[in-house]
């Protein structure tokens, strides 16, 4: 019997309209056999969490370049907890300061993948998490 398919929501919050990175990682997840739901650009935290809940996602990947990553992590983590979905793996990618990463981890972001991150490393991180999470 094969492992269940990993369901990933990829989202772009706020007014950040540059979505090339989000599309690249969505394609990498899809090519790795994951089911990907890309919510598109200009999403609110409520819309993003609603997609995670409706799609019964295992993973939320947030792509952000605007500099508002701490704000969005705080809001999305709060909404995930309120919806009972705080077991969803929450990862971020984009231009995110290394100085902000400890705060993001405190807010529930499991990993941050910045410029130059290899898609294979991101896919491996998600697969390893899924294997561990499903074994527990």
C-alpha positions, 0 to 999 in steps of 0.5 A: 500500500502506498503512502497517502498523497500529501496535500499542499496549499501554496498561498501569496498573502497581501498585496504582493503580486510577484508569484514566480517563486510560488509557482515554481514551488507549487510545480516542484510539489506537484512533480514530486507527486503531491496534490497542490492547491495554489490560491493565487495572489492577493490573499487574506489570512482568512482566505488562506486558512479557509483554503487549508481547511476546505482542502484538508491540507497537510501543508501550508506554504506561504510565499512572501516578498513584501516584508510583512512575514511576521505579521502574516505568520502571526495572523495565520498561525492564530487562525489555524489554531482557532480552526483546530488546524495547528497540526498543519505544517506551516512553511514560508519562502521568499525574501525573509530576514534571517534575524526574523526566523526565530520569531517565525519559528515561535509563531509556528512556522516550521521552516523558512526557505529563502532565496537560493533554496533548492526545490529538492530540499523543500520537497525533502523537508515536507516529505520527511515531515509527512513520514514522521507525522504519519508514523506518530 
